[in-house]
């Protein structure tokens, strides 16, 4: 199950369509600062929607960096922050990333992601319309950002992420497009789908739920054997269409 990062080179760092930089964002309520990868089209005309890309519980690995570059190639500006910044950053492999992840102050890391979202939404390249996509742990963070940011989040696409509490659902203003692995294979997250759907419907919120039969938790991550190419490509097309519809 060890990742092969070379598989995740859908958009190389030197792709002429994009520019990529490492950007450090102030996070006074969090760990002080958070560092991440900022990707945007090489040639732009006017301001573009921003997409915050939130990693799994391993830190900002090459897979998630590549997801950010894919958004830049699709004419968004994207920022992928590294929640492990306060403990030295992603250490180069997922095994050590998991160890480092457990060393981070969780509430402060959440504030780091909030700071990253606000930085992206208000920077000079961004139109002010903000979307967020996240995977596993990052999917749960997207749901929490929807609660925290209210109207400042324009759209959220969590992948197999923990759902917010029912009492927090009224705070959500953004349309949500939620992607889930087969609930029979991913019971921990899958068992929360029905309650989330019910709460969103009861509160008049916008929620699309897509379930990928036979796909495992982590099916979008193209660096591991859990990758399900058919499901991942379909999900990618869905969230690209969703962000283009809601943020442009």
C-alpha positions as CSV (number, residue, x, y, z in Angstrom):
1,X,0.0,0.0,0.0
2,X,3.0,2.3,0.0
3,X,2.4,5.3,-2.4
4,X,4.2,5.6,-5.7
5,X,4.3,9.4,-6.1
6,X,5.4,9.1,-9.8
7,X,2.0,7.9,-10.6
8,X,0.6,11.4,-9.6
9,X,2.3,13.4,-12.3
10,X,-0.8,14.3,-14.3
11,X,0.4,17.9,-14.5
12,X,4.1,18.3,-14.1
13,X,5.6,21.2,-12.1
14,X,7.2,22.6,-15.2
15,X,4.0,22.4,-17.3
16,X,4.0,25.5,-19.5
17,X,0.3,26.1,-18.9
18,X,0.9,27.0,-15.2
19,X,3.1,28.6,-12.7
20,X,3.8,27.1,-9.3
21,X,5.3,28.7,-6.2
22,X,5.6,28.0,-2.5
23,X,3.7,30.5,-0.4
24,X,3.7,31.1,3.3
25,X,0.4,32.4,4.7
26,X,0.1,34.2,8.1
27,X,-2.1,32.3,10.6
28,X,-2.1,34.3,13.9
29,X,-5.0,32.3,15.4
30,X,-3.3,29.0,14.4
31,X,0.4,28.0,14.4
32,X,1.7,31.4,13.3
33,X,2.2,30.6,9.6
34,X,1.3,27.8,7.2
35,X,3.2,27.0,4.0
36,X,1.7,25.6,0.8
37,X,1.8,25.2,-2.9
38,X,0.2,28.0,-5.0
39,X,-0.6,27.2,-8.6
40,X,-2.2,29.4,-11.2
41,X,-2.5,29.6,-15.0
42,X,0.7,31.0,-16.7
43,X,-1.5,33.4,-18.7
44,X,-4.6,34.9,-17.2
45,X,-7.1,37.5,-18.2
46,X,-8.8,38.9,-15.1
47,X,-9.3,37.3,-11.7
48,X,-10.2,33.7,-11.3
49,X,-12.0,31.5,-8.8
50,X,-9.9,30.1,-6.0
51,X,-9.8,26.4,-5.0
52,X,-8.4,25.4,-1.6
53,X,-7.0,21.8,-1.8
54,X,-6.8,20.0,1.6
55,X,-4.7,16.9,2.0
56,X,-5.3,13.6,3.8
57,X,-3.9,12.8,7.2
58,X,-0.4,12.6,5.8
59,X,0.4,16.2,4.9
60,X,1.0,17.9,1.6
61,X,2.3,15.0,-0.4
62,X,3.0,14.9,-4.2
63,X,-0.5,13.6,-5.0
64,X,-2.2,16.6,-3.4
65,X,0.3,19.0,-4.9
66,X,-0.6,17.6,-8.3
67,X,-4.3,18.1,-7.6
68,X,-3.6,21.8,-7.1
69,X,-1.7,21.9,-10.4
70,X,-4.7,20.2,-12.2
71,X,-6.9,23.1,-11.0
72,X,-4.4,25.6,-12.4
73,X,-4.4,23.8,-15.7
74,X,-8.2,24.1,-15.6
75,X,-8.1,27.9,-15.2
76,X,-8.5,28.2,-11.5
77,X,-6.0,29.6,-8.9
78,X,-5.4,26.9,-6.3
79,X,-3.6,26.8,-2.9
80,X,-2.7,23.5,-1.2
81,X,-1.6,24.2,2.4
82,X,0.5,21.8,4.4
83,X,-1.0,21.2,7.8
84,X,2.3,19.8,9.0
85,X,4.1,23.2,8.6
86,X,4.3,23.7,12.4
87,X,6.2,20.4,12.8
88,X,8.6,20.8,9.9
89,X,6.3,20.1,6.9
90,X,5.6,17.0,4.9
91,X,8.7,14.8,5.6
92,X,8.9,13.2,2.2
93,X,7.0,10.0,2.7
94,X,3.5,9.1,3.9
95,X,4.6,6.8,6.7
96,X,6.5,9.6,8.4
97,X,3.8,12.1,7.4
98,X,1.3,10.1,9.5
99,X,3.7,10.2,12.5
100,X,4.1,14.0,12.1
101,X,0.4,14.5,11.7
102,X,-0.2,13.2,15.2
103,X,2.2,15.8,16.6
104,X,0.2,18.8,15.3
105,X,-2.1,20.8,17.5
106,X,-5.4,19.9,15.9
107,X,-7.4,23.1,16.7
108,X,-4.6,25.3,15.6
109,X,-4.2,23.4,12.4
110,X,-7.9,24.0,11.7
111,X,-7.2,27.7,12.2
112,X,-4.3,27.4,9.7
113,X,-6.8,26.1,7.1
114,X,-9.2,28.9,7.8
115,X,-6.4,31.4,7.4
116,X,-5.4,29.7,4.1
117,X,-9.0,29.9,2.8
118,X,-9.2,33.6,3.7
119,X,-5.8,34.4,2.1
120,X,-6.8,32.7,-1.1
121,X,-10.2,34.3,-1.3
122,X,-8.8,37.8,-0.9
123,X,-5.5,37.6,-2.9
124,X,-4.9,39.6,-6.0
125,X,-5.4,36.7,-8.4
126,X,-8.7,35.5,-7.0
127,X,-12.2,36.8,-8.0
128,X,-13.3,36.4,-4.4
129,X,-15.2,33.2,-5.2
130,X,-13.8,30.3,-3.2
131,X,-14.2,26.6,-3.5
132,X,-12.7,23.8,-1.4
133,X,-11.9,20.2,-2.2
134,X,-10.4,17.7,0.3
135,X,-9.7,14.1,0.7
136,X,-10.2,11.8,3.8
137,X,-9.2,14.1,6.7
138,X,-9.3,16.9,4.1
139,X,-12.8,16.0,3.2
140,X,-13.8,16.5,6.8
141,X,-12.0,19.8,6.9
142,X,-14.0,21.0,3.8
143,X,-17.2,20.2,5.7
144,X,-15.9,22.1,8.7
145,X,-14.8,25.1,6.5
146,X,-18.4,25.2,5.2
147,X,-19.6,25.5,8.8
148,X,-16.9,28.1,9.7
149,X,-16.9,30.3,6.6
150,X,-20.6,30.5,5.9
151,X,-21.2,32.7,2.9
152,X,-17.4,33.2,2.3
153,X,-17.2,29.6,0.9
154,X,-18.8,29.4,-2.5
155,X,-18.8,25.6,-2.9
156,X,-17.3,22.5,-1.2
157,X,-16.4,19.1,-2.6
158,X,-15.5,16.7,0.3
159,X,-14.2,13.2,-0.6
160,X,-15.0,10.5,1.9
161,X,-14.9,13.1,4.7
162,X,-16.4,13.1,8.2
163,X,-19.7,14.9,8.1
164,X,-20.4,17.9,10.3
165,X,-22.7,17.6,13.3
166,X,-26.4,18.0,12.7
167,X,-26.4,21.1,14.9
168,X,-23.8,22.7,12.7
169,X,-25.6,22.2,9.4
170,X,-27.7,25.4,9.6
171,X,-24.5,27.4,9.5
172,X,-23.6,26.0,6.0
173,X,-24.3,28.4,3.2
174,X,-22.2,26.8,0.4
175,X,-23.6,24.1,-2.0
176,X,-21.9,20.8,-1.2
177,X,-21.0,18.0,-3.6
178,X,-20.0,15.0,-1.5
179,X,-18.2,12.0,-2.9
180,X,-18.1,8.7,-1.0
181,X,-16.6,5.3,-1.4
182,X,-18.8,2.3,-1.3
183,X,-20.4,2.5,2.2
184,X,-20.0,-1.3,2.6
185,X,-16.3,-0.9,2.3
186,X,-15.9,2.4,4.1
187,X,-18.4,2.0,7.0
188,X,-16.8,4.6,9.3
189,X,-17.7,7.5,6.9
190,X,-20.5,5.8,5.1
191,X,-22.6,5.3,8.2
192,X,-22.9,9.1,8.5
193,X,-24.2,9.8,5.0
194,X,-27.9,9.4,5.7
195,X,-28.0,11.7,8.8
196,X,-26.0,14.4,6.8
197,X,-28.4,14.2,3.9
198,X,-31.4,14.4,6.2
199,X,-30.1,17.4,8.1
200,X,-29.1,19.3,4.9
201,X,-32.5,18.6,3.4
202,X,-34.3,19.6,6.6
203,X,-32.5,22.9,6.6
204,X,-33.0,23.7,3.0
205,X,-29.3,23.3,2.1
206,X,-27.9,22.3,-1.3
207,X,-26.3,18.8,-1.2
208,X,-25.4,16.4,-4.0
209,X,-24.2,13.0,-2.9
210,X,-22.3,10.6,-5.2
211,X,-21.5,7.1,-4.1
212,X,-19.0,5.0,-6.0
213,X,-20.0,1.3,-5.8
214,X,-17.0,-1.0,-5.3
215,X,-14.6,1.9,-4.7
216,X,-12.5,2.0,-1.5
217,X,-11.8,4.9,0.8
218,X,-9.0,6.8,-1.0
219,X,-10.1,5.9,-4.5
220,X,-9.2,9.3,-5.9
221,X,-5.5,9.0,-4.8
222,X,-3.7,7.8,-7.9
223,X,-0.5,7.0,-6.0
224,X,-1.9,4.0,-4.1
225,X,-3.4,0.6,-5.0
226,X,-6.8,1.9,-3.7
227,X,-7.0,4.1,-6.8
228,X,-10.1,3.4,-8.9
229,X,-9.4,5.1,-12.2
230,X,-13.0,5.0,-13.5
231,X,-14.5,6.4,-10.3
232,X,-11.7,9.0,-9.9
233,X,-12.1,10.3,-13.4
234,X,-15.9,10.5,-13.1
235,X,-15.6,12.3,-9.7
236,X,-13.0,14.7,-11.1
237,X,-15.3,15.6,-14.0
238,X,-18.2,16.1,-11.6
239,X,-16.3,18.4,-9.3
240,X,-14.8,20.4,-12.1
241,X,-18.3,20.9,-13.6
242,X,-19.6,21.8,-10.1
243,X,-16.9,24.4,-9.4
244,X,-17.3,25.9,-12.9
245,X,-21.0,26.2,-12.4
246,X,-21.0,27.6,-8.8
247,X,-17.9,29.9,-8.9
248,X,-17.8,31.5,-12.3
